[in-house]
């Protein structure tokens, strides 16, 4: 059995990007190997507003700092959920691709405008960082997909404690009554039938 490498674990919640980058450069100057883990779904969304830049921002910084790097993406929670449901990303039974958006990354007026525009297209939507937007998602979904439109709310998909709610839009409010939407929730909404 191969020995685990020794090292320092730096949990970034209390650090900003500049501090994390400085620590990484110091470790690299010592000849250490640095593994930087990102939250989110690679190429869909990463990082967060004001803290922990996106994967794209980090790659830009690595290139400017002339740091060699490799990216090892994980499996997207969207891929896991679609496989769990037996659906395909490119089409979900409608012939239309799925639009992906993370409204929690935008200020409220902009997020509402973007959600409205996307729903108006009538295509399936995969919404990350959207658990606080359930009332808006329901309102827009009913207007653009109708009461028989499908909604899937998946919490911690791919984890042992995952749960998935799959129902028609008309049933969503009753099925979620009194629920507090936790983080790590992915929402699919669209015109396809279950």
N, C-alpha and C positions, 0 to 999 in steps of 0.2 A: 504494500500500500504506500502510495506516495505521501510524503509529509506535507502538511499544509504550510503555506508560506507564513512567516511571521510578519507582523506589520502593525500599523496604527489604523484604527477605524476612526474616521472623522465624520461625525453626524452633522450635516450642514444646516439644520434648522436655525441654529443660533448664529450662523455666519452668513455674510453676504457674498456675492460672486467674487469681489475683489479679494477677500480673505481666503476663499477656497482656492482661487487661482494662484495666489501667492504661496499657499501651502503646497499645492501641487508642484509648482516650479521649484520650490526648495527641495522637495523630495526627489524630483528628477535630477536636480544638480548633485544630490548625494549618490545618484546611481540607482535609486529605488524604482520600482515599478508602481505605477499609479493606476487604479481602476476607479473610474468615476461613474457612478450609477445614476441614471435619470429616472424620474417618475414619469408616468404618462405612456402613451403609445408611440413608439418610434415612427417618425415621419407623419404622424397625424397631429399630435400635440405633445409638447414636453415643457418642463419648466413651469413658471408661474409669473404673474404680473409683479414686477418690481423686485423679484428675488429669483435666483436660480434661472439664468438665461435658458433659452430654448436650446435644443440640440444644435440647431443651425448657428446660433450665437456662439456656442461653445466651440464648434468646429471652426468658425471664422477666427476666434481667438487663438486656437491651437495653430492654425496656419500662419497667423501673424507672428506668433511666438516661435515659429519654426520647430514645433514639437511634433515628433512622429506619433501617430495614433492609429488605432484600429477600432472600428465600431462593431460590436456584437449585438445585434438587435434581438430582443425577445419576441415572443408571439403576441400580437396585438389582442387586447381583450375583445375587440370587434370580431376578429377572426375566430376566437374561441366561442363567442356567443353565436355567431352565424353557424358554426359547425354544430353547436349544441342544438340549435333549432332546425338543422338540416336545410339551411338556406345558403344561397350564394351571394357574395358581395356584388358581383357584376350582374345585377338583374333582379334579384329577389322576386322571382315569378312575375315581374311586371315588364321586363325588357328594358327597364331603366336602371342606370347605376345608382348607387346609394351616395347621397351627399353627406359629407362628414363635417361637423361643426362643433366647437366647444364654446357655448355662450358664456360660460363662467369666466372666460378670459377677457371678455370685453365689457366696457361700461354698459349699464342697463339700457339706455336709449339705443345704442348701436346694436346690442345683442337682440333687442326686440325687433328692430328694423330688419336685421339679417334673418332672424327666425321667420318673420313674416314673408320675406322675399323667397326663402327656400321652400317654405310650405306651399306658397302660391304656385310653385312649379309642379306640385303634385307628385314629386318623386319621393322615394323612401329616404328617410333621414336617420343618421346615426348621430346621437348627441352625447358628447362627453361633457363633464363638468356642468351638468344641467339639472342636478337634483333640486336646486332651489327654484327652478323654472317650471315646475310641474303644472301650475295653474295656467301659465301662458301656453305651454305645450298642449294642454288639453283644449284650451280655447281655440288655438290655431288649428289643431288636428281636427276638431269637430267641424270647423268651417271649411277646411280644404280637403279633408279625406272622408268626412261624413261619420255618422255614429258607428258604421260597420268597419271603419278603418282600424288597422291593427296597431297596438302599442305593446312593446315589450320593455319591461323595466328589469334590469339585471344588476344585482348588487354583488360585487366581488366575484365576478364570473371567473371560473377556473380555480378558485380557492376552495378548500374543503367546506367552508361555511357559506358558499354561494346560495343565493336564492333568485328565482326568476319568476316574474309575473307576466303572463302572456294573455292578453284579452282584447276585446274590441274597445274602441275609444269610449263608447257609451257606458261601459262597465268600469272604467278606470277610477273614477271618483269614489264610487262605492267600495271598490276593492282596496283602495289606499286610505280610506277614511281613518283618521286618527294616526296615521303612520308619519313618522319623521323620516325624511329621506336622508340616509347617511351618505357620506362620500363614497368614492369608488363605485359609482352607479353609472351605468351606460343605458341610454334610452334609445330604442328603435321605434320609429313611428312611420306609418305609410299606408298605401292603398291596397296592399296585398292581403289576402285572406289566410287565416290559420288553418 
